[in-house]
Amino acid sequence: MPDSELKPLSAGQILCPAGLGPRSDEQNTEVRGQVAARRGPTYLRVMLGKELRALRERVPGRTAEGVSTALGFSRSKISRVEAGDIPLPKLGDLEKLMDYYEVRDLDDRAELLKMQRDSLSKEPFTSYRNLLPSGMPMYLGLERDAIKVRGYENNVVHGLLQEKSYAKALGASAKVVEERTTEFVEQGVRTRMERKNLISSGDAEVHIILTESTLRTVVGSPDVMRAQYAEIIRLNDLDNVEVQIIPEDLPTYRAAFNFTVLEFVDLAPVVQSDSAKATTMWSKDSDVGQYQRQFDAMVKAAPGPNQTPQILHALEKKLWT
């Protein structure tokens, strides 16, 4: 994850986003009100890791391996906690770290302890995380707390836009080839439908770009495709959703791989991309910037969201009637 997302705590300073100094009491109240109900366990785990890394790096040359050795932790524990890959399950371990990093202010200690405690809560997908591709649990946990989602798909309809029959047909078509169980396929459909709560809640701005070739590819049947087109039109009509389609005959840039950029209130953006076996995430500023530039270029080139219904109606008429 990026090195500079959160600043180290000074005495009595409430956590604040990257690049900002301490907030006034009024600003803290406003931001806390925005995100208080939207900081899930995964999000908090990443935040805690960022803060611990910032505290460690206050001393030049202090390495994660050195801290692990000094406190008797396993060699990789600090690095993985700082990256948000694993939680810090023991209260005593956090107490040791705060003592070692000389965090003396009681309010700062209480803030970190609460963050650690809340990060151990169960995510909605905990019961079936073993059915998810590698990396997907972290992505799902962060997607739930994003304030802006910007996604590009050139193969299948983006998961946040998938209609139920489309998701079912997609899973069924891959079941034998990818050696998936019925349970895996059914849970995949449920997960996609649950993810759409992010859209219906209106808490996040969602902007998705699809290629026309994606929408020409038959998944299931013509009836399934008609239902999927209708669902995209319905979602595109929501105030917090924009869907753009890049026509096949438009001579413009298209990214080679699918990706999604997640933006947050008080964490730096992250980028996610899928492969056959795993979900990969990046958060280095240079990586995120590259994907943001790709997305912005396609936004400018593609017809606007107001033309999406017209494009889909024309496709339906041409292909399925």
C-alpha positions in Angstrom: 0.0 0.0 0.0 1.2 3.6 -0.5 3.8 4.9 2.0 2.2 8.2 2.7 -1.5 7.6 3.3 -1.6 8.5 7.0 0.5 10.8 9.0 2.0 9.7 12.3 0.0 10.6 15.4 1.2 13.6 17.4 0.0 13.9 20.9 -3.8 14.3 21.0 -4.1 14.3 17.2 -7.2 12.4 15.8 -6.5 10.3 12.7 -6.8 12.3 9.5 -6.4 11.6 5.7 -3.2 11.7 3.8 -1.8 15.1 2.9 -3.9 16.9 5.5 -2.9 18.4 8.8 -4.9 18.0 12.0 -8.6 18.9 11.6 -10.6 21.3 13.6 -13.2 19.7 16.0 -15.9 20.7 13.5 -14.1 19.0 10.6 -13.5 15.8 12.6 -17.2 15.7 13.5 -18.2 16.1 9.8 -15.8 13.4 8.5 -16.6 11.0 11.3 -20.3 11.5 10.5 -19.7 10.6 6.9 -17.8 7.4 7.5 -18.7 6.3 11.0 -21.2 3.7 9.7 -19.0 2.7 6.8 -15.7 1.6 8.3 -15.8 -2.2 8.0 -13.3 -4.6 9.5 -11.1 -4.8 6.4 -11.0 -1.0 6.0 -10.1 -0.6 9.7 -7.4 -3.3 9.4 -5.8 -1.4 6.5 -6.1 1.9 8.4 -4.4 0.4 11.5 -1.6 -1.0 9.4 -1.0 2.4 7.8 -0.9 4.1 11.1 1.5 1.6 12.6 3.8 1.9 9.6 3.7 5.7 9.9 4.7 5.4 13.6 7.5 3.0 12.8 8.9 5.3 10.0 9.1 8.3 12.4 12.6 6.9 13.2 14.7 6.8 10.1 16.1 3.3 9.3 13.7 1.5 11.6 12.7 -1.6 9.7 9.7 -3.9 10.1 12.1 -6.8 10.5 13.9 -5.0 13.3 10.7 -4.3 15.2 9.6 -7.9 14.8 13.0 -9.0 16.3 12.9 -6.5 19.1 9.4 -7.5 20.2 9.7 -11.2 19.6 7.2 -11.4 16.7 7.6 -13.6 13.6 9.8 -12.2 10.9 7.0 -11.2 8.5 4.3 -10.2 11.0 4.9 -6.5 11.1 5.1 -6.2 7.3 1.9 -8.1 6.8 0.1 -6.2 9.5 1.2 -2.9 8.0 0.1 -4.0 4.6 -3.4 -4.9 6.0 -2.9 -8.5 4.8 -3.6 -9.9 8.3 -5.2 -8.5 11.5 -3.4 -7.8 14.7 -5.5 -10.2 16.9 -3.9 -9.7 20.3 -4.5 -6.5 22.3 -1.1 -7.1 24.0 0.7 -7.0 20.7 -0.7 -3.5 19.9 0.2 -2.4 23.5 3.8 -3.5 22.9 3.9 -1.7 19.6 2.5 1.6 21.0 5.0 1.4 23.9 7.9 0.7 21.5 6.8 3.6 19.2 6.4 5.9 22.3 2.7 6.6 21.7 2.0 8.2 25.1 -1.1 10.3 24.6 -4.1 8.4 26.1 -6.5 9.6 23.4 -4.2 8.4 20.6 -3.8 5.0 22.3 -7.5 4.7 22.8 -8.1 5.5 19.1 -5.7 2.8 18.0 -7.1 0.3 20.4 -10.6 0.9 19.2 -9.5 0.5 15.6 -7.8 -2.8 16.4 -10.8 -4.1 18.3 -13.3 -3.1 15.5 -11.0 -4.6 12.8 -11.5 -8.0 14.3 -15.3 -8.0 13.6 -16.5 -10.5 11.0 -17.2 -9.4 7.5 -20.5 -10.5 5.9 -18.5 -12.9 3.6 -16.5 -14.5 6.4 -18.5 -17.7 6.3 -17.7 -18.4 2.7 -14.3 -16.7 2.2 -12.8 -20.0 1.4 -14.9 -20.1 -1.7 -13.6 -16.7 -2.9 -10.6 -16.3 -5.2 -7.3 -15.3 -3.6 -7.4 -11.5 -2.9 -11.2 -11.2 -3.3 -12.0 -11.0 0.5 -9.8 -7.9 0.9 -11.3 -6.3 -2.2 -14.9 -7.0 -1.1 -14.2 -5.5 2.3 -12.8 -2.3 0.9 -15.4 -2.0 -1.9 -18.1 -1.9 0.8 -16.5 1.3 2.3 -15.6 3.1 -0.9 -17.1 6.5 -1.7 -16.2 6.3 -5.4 -15.9 3.2 -7.6 -14.5 3.5 -11.1 -14.4 0.3 -13.1 -13.6 -0.8 -16.6 -14.6 -4.2 -18.1 -13.7 -5.6 -21.6 -14.7 -9.2 -21.1 -17.9 -9.6 -19.0 -20.3 -7.1 -17.4 -18.8 -5.5 -14.3 -19.9 -7.3 -11.1 -21.7 -4.3 -9.7 -23.9 -4.2 -12.8 -24.7 -7.8 -13.3 -28.3 -8.9 -13.5 -29.0 -12.1 -11.5 -29.8 -14.4 -14.5 -26.6 -13.1 -16.2 -24.5 -13.9 -13.1 -26.0 -17.3 -12.9 -25.4 -18.1 -16.6 -21.9 -16.8 -16.3 -21.1 -19.0 -13.4 -22.7 -22.1 -15.0 -20.8 -21.7 -18.2 -17.5 -21.7 -16.3 -18.4 -24.4 -13.8 -17.0 -27.5 -15.7 -14.1 -25.8 -17.4 -12.8 -24.1 -14.3 -13.7 -27.1 -12.1 -16.0 -25.1 -9.8 -18.5 -26.7 -7.4 -22.2 -25.8 -7.4 -21.7 -24.2 -4.0 -19.0 -22.0 -5.5 -21.1 -20.9 -8.4 -24.2 -20.2 -6.2 -22.2 -18.2 -3.7 -20.6 -16.2 -6.5 -24.1 -15.2 -7.6 -25.2 -14.3 -4.1 -22.0 -12.2 -3.5 -22.6 -10.2 -6.7 -26.2 -9.5 -5.7 -25.0 -8.4 -2.2 -22.4 -6.1 -3.7 -25.1 -4.2 -5.5 -26.2 -2.8 -2.1 -23.4 -0.4 -2.6 -25.3 1.1 -5.5 -28.8 0.9 -4.1 -27.7 2.6 -0.8 -26.5 5.6 -2.8 -23.4 5.9 -0.5 -20.9 5.6 -3.3 -20.5 7.2 -6.8 -20.2 4.4 -9.3 -18.8 5.0 -12.8 -18.4 1.9 -15.0 -17.1 1.7 -18.6 -17.9 -1.4 -20.7 -16.9 -2.3 -24.3 -19.6 -3.0 -26.9 -17.9 -6.3 -27.6 -18.6 -7.3 -24.0 -22.3 -6.7 -24.5 -22.4 -8.5 -27.8 -21.0 -11.7 -26.2 -23.9 -14.0 -25.4 -24.0 -15.2 -21.8 -26.9 -17.7 -21.2 -29.4 -16.7 -23.9 -30.9 -13.7 -25.8 -33.4 -13.4 -23.0 -30.6 -13.2 -20.4 -28.9 -10.5 -22.5 -32.1 -8.5 -22.8 -32.5 -8.7 -19.0 -28.9 -7.6 -18.6 -29.3 -4.6 -20.9 -32.4 -3.6 -19.0 -30.6 -3.8 -15.7 -27.8 -1.6 -17.0 -30.3 1.0 -18.2 -32.1 0.9 -14.8 -28.8 1.4 -12.9 -27.5 4.1 -15.2 -30.7 6.1 -14.4 -29.8 6.3 -10.7 -28.3 9.6 -9.5 -25.1 7.9 -8.2 -24.4 5.7 -11.2 -22.9 6.4 -14.6 -22.3 3.7 -17.3 -20.5 4.4 -20.5 -20.1 2.0 -23.5 -17.2 2.2 -26.0 -18.6 1.3 -29.4 -16.7 -1.3 -31.5 -16.2 1.1 -34.4 -14.9 3.9 -32.3 -11.1 4.3 -33.0 -9.9 5.1 -29.5 -7.9 3.8 -26.6 -9.1 0.7 -24.8 -7.3 -0.7 -21.7 -6.1 -4.3 -22.3 -7.3 -5.6 -18.9 -10.2 -5.0 -16.6 -9.6 -2.9 -13.5 -11.5 -1.1 -10.7 -10.3 2.0 -8.8 -11.7 2.4 -5.3 -11.5 5.8 -3.5 -12.1 6.5 0.2 -12.6 9.3 2.6 -9.4 8.7 4.6 -7.4 6.2 2.7 -5.5 6.6 -0.5 -7.1 5.0 -3.6 -6.4 1.3 -4.5 -6.7 -0.5 -7.8 -8.0 -4.0 -8.3 -7.7 -6.3 -11.3 -8.8 -10.0 -11.8 -7.1 -12.9 -13.3 -8.4 -16.5 -13.6 -7.2 -17.5 -10.2 -6.8 -14.3 -8.1 -7.7 -10.7 -7.5 -4.7 -8.5 -7.4 -4.6 -5.0 -5.7 -2.1 -2.1 -6.1 -1.9 1.1 -4.1 1.4 2.7 -5.1 0.8 6.2 -6.2 2.4 5.5 -9.6 0.3 2.4 -10.2 -3.0 4.0 -9.2 -2.1 7.1 -11.3 -1.6 5.0 -14.3 -5.0 3.3 -14.1 -6.7 6.6 -13.3 -5.2 8.1 -16.5 -6.4 5.1 -18.5 -9.9 5.5 -17.1 -10.0 9.2 -17.7 -8.9 8.8 -21.3 -11.7 6.3 -21.9 -14.3 8.5 -20.2 -13.4 11.4 -22.6 -13.5 9.1 -25.6 -16.7 7.1 -25.0 -20.2 8.4 -25.6 -21.7 9.9 -22.4 -23.9 8.0 -19.9 -27.0 9.7 -21.4 -26.3 7.8 -24.7 -26.1 4.4 -23.0 -29.8 3.5 -23.2 -29.8 4.4 -26.9 -26.7 2.2 -27.5 -28.3 -0.8 -25.7 -31.6 -0.5 -27.4 -29.9 -0.4 -30.8 -27.8 -3.5 -29.8 -30.9 -5.4 -28.6 -32.7 -4.6 -31.8 -29.8 -5.6 -34.0 -28.9 -8.8 -32.2 -32.0 -10.2 -30.5 -34.9 -9.2 -32.7 
